[in-house]
Amino acid sequence: MRKAEAKSGSSNRPAPAKTNAPRKAGATRGGTEDTAAAQGKADDKSEFVEIVAENGDHVEPPPPDVVEPDPELSPEEAEQARKDYLLTRFWISARGYWSQGGDRLAWLFTIGLLLLIVANVAVQYGINVWNRAIFDAIEKRDSAAVFHLTAIFFPLAIGSVLLGVGQVFGRMSIQRRWRAWLTNAVVSRWLANGRYYQLNLVDGDHKNPEYRIAEDLRIATDSPVDFIAGVTSALLSAVTFIVVLWTIGGALTVTLGGSSISIPGFLVIAAIIYAAVASGSITAIGRSFVQISEDKNQAEAEFRYILTRVRENGESIALLGGETEERDGIDKAFSNVLRQWARLAGQHMRTTLVSQGSNLIAPVVPLLLCAPKFLDGSMSLGQVMQAASAFTIVQTAFGWLVDNYPRLADWNACARRIASLMMSLDGLERAETGDGFGRIERGETEGDAMLSLNDLSVTLDDGTAVVGETEVVIEPGERLLVAGESGTGKSTLVRAIAGLWPWGGGSVGLHADRRLFMLPQKPYVPSGTLRRAVAYPGAAEDWSVDEIGDALHKVGLDHLKEKIEEEAPWDQTLSGGEKQRLAFARLLLHNPDIVVLDEATSALDEKSQDNMMEMVTTELPKATIVSVAHRVELEAFHSRKIVLERRKGGAKLVSDVKLIPRKGKRRLLGRFLRQQRASAKVSDKAA
């Protein structure tokens, strides 16, 4: 697998223009979401600065180059190469924290932490020297020296404590700010251009993105700071106290078979051998730690996702009596969690066996090694104790891997998971820029046309055709009905019009400076007050209580007017029909130029549907409407109808007709349909 190279510098792609338009202007301008305004609001809440262009606009760096595995690798080798690259992909984004577009205080905190580590090692050395002096004074029964050394100890202890506290502050500040910076960057990419939605439509290792962002990213930014601080401290301690061991221990002379063998720096050699055995043992025992940690994190994410799904779909589950089936799914997911934790516990037990044994033996080894020299008088008690203290510090430094291997494995797994999400976002971004992908272009219409589909084809991300070449031009005030059997790609076509579906060919044109507003079949109801739910995606304060109450009245939700300022789980308490009515209330508040209705009245009865469409016709007489629906009754509220039919190579536009409204058409059409249903019931009873 060739190594991917991160492109440096700012992207040449123009940043979205910022606007000072009021929030009521909302919706979509020129066919693209007003992400700059949303980003500006997000930046106001964040103390961290992302990459910016010279004019101050936000600029997102391009994704790294595509990395393809070496075809000569075996499947196992290719998989390992992929996992190795995931760590590279993580660092491509994560190291931006220390770049020109990163956190302005990143290097200040980093250098400060390193200085605190150096100072702490110096104090450790001072305590080590003090340790020798105090035991020598005790051996000589020198009370004055003991008193003097006791007075010296307290400043050393206070200094060590203060430096330790400072290290914690510096380390955790870097972790907190790095996590905030990287989370801000990942969430911005995840939310941009509907990628959070598109991830559900493409293949890739990006399941449970919310868990990866919330938990995996936290560990992925916490652990490296701990590792760097720990390695730096261990390295400085090892170098410093190896010199102490070499100086104090000197050479050890051993007599074997009448011959004397001198071992120079025997304490240093013993410390290195001891650490090598312990570290080698933990590496051999914990070689599967990374995979087990990754499996555990995935099991936890899936378990949390199942619980969230039950909560979000509680009404449907309760009405269907699906508790037993849901419990079965929860039990299976939780059993997998427990199984992965059992594997992880086994790994921890084996590593604890080595680390605990190492911690017990390490303080004793230097005493036994120094005992011969102390007994023959070549070492003082103070030197023995100083050597024992230095040996323990060196052993701790060398044994850093022993103590931190489980965390290192956990970080490895978490960094790979967040990198997998980044790579999926990379692919979506490349699709948006047309880099090797068939992409639907977006632009402006010619003349007075409000919306145009120019040789538009819609495909899946793998190139499978959904809708073939489509040519449609929609004039101002026109009301277009898109019909066709289920599965012909009507909703996918609507997503392409809204810019949520980038794969395909041709182009979608929107009239310049016109706003597009979509009403999906299942309206989103945010948490908070009913006022916020009605105003969404605008701010609740953009409209007065009276304006929102008037909108609720027009859509038949008068019973909710007294609860406008009430906070409640509206997503759970409102029925499907009430949610669709609420969506029409939003439509009235935002007053867009182009309205796209995707089965927006499917939960309403015929009379309520007629009332909603009549209301839209009355309140938004100049709006251009594009509707996707199955009900034939809706033809009465549209001036034009196009029909999609499933064909080989994707659905095709097979019909484009004008609907000529006639006096009493809606009433006559409704009467005709009611008669047809009544006749059908009589026939069924007769049969």
Buried (B, 14 or more C-beta within 10 A) or exposed (E): BEEBEBEEEBBEEEBBEBEEEEBBBBBBBBBBBBBBBBBBEBBEEEEBBBBBBEEEBBBBBBBBBEBEBEEEBEEEEBEEBBBEBBBBBBEBBBEBBEEEBBBEBBEEBBEBBBEBBEBBBEBBBBBBBBBBBBBBBBEEEEEEBBEBBEEBBEEBEEBBEBBEEBBEBBBEBBBBBBBBBBBBBBBBBBBBBBBBEBBEBBEBBBBBBEBBBEBBBBBBBBBBBBBBBBBBBBBBBBEBBBEBBBBBBBEBBEEEEEEEEEBEBBBBBBBBEBBEEBBEBBBEBBEEBBBBBBBBBBBBBBBBBBBEBBEEBEEEBEEEEBEEEBEEEBEEBBEBBEEBBEBBEEBBEBBEEBBEEBBEEBEEBBBEBBEEBBEEEEBBBBBBBBBBBBBBBBBBBBBBBBBBBBBBBBBBBBBBBBBBBBBBBBBBBBBBBEBEBBBBBBBBBEEEBBBBBBEBBBBBBEEEBBBBBBEBBBBBBBBBBBBBEEEBBBBBBBBBBBBBBBBBBBBBBBBEEBBBBBBBBBBEBEEBBBBBBBBBBBBBEBBEEEBBBBBBEBBBBEEBBEBBEEEBEBBEEBEBBBBBBBBBBBBBBBBBBBBBBBBBBBBBEEEBBBBBBEBBEEBBEEBBBBBBBEBEBBBBBBBBBBBBEBEEEBBBBEEEEEBEEEEEEBEEBBEEBEEEEEEEEEEEEEE
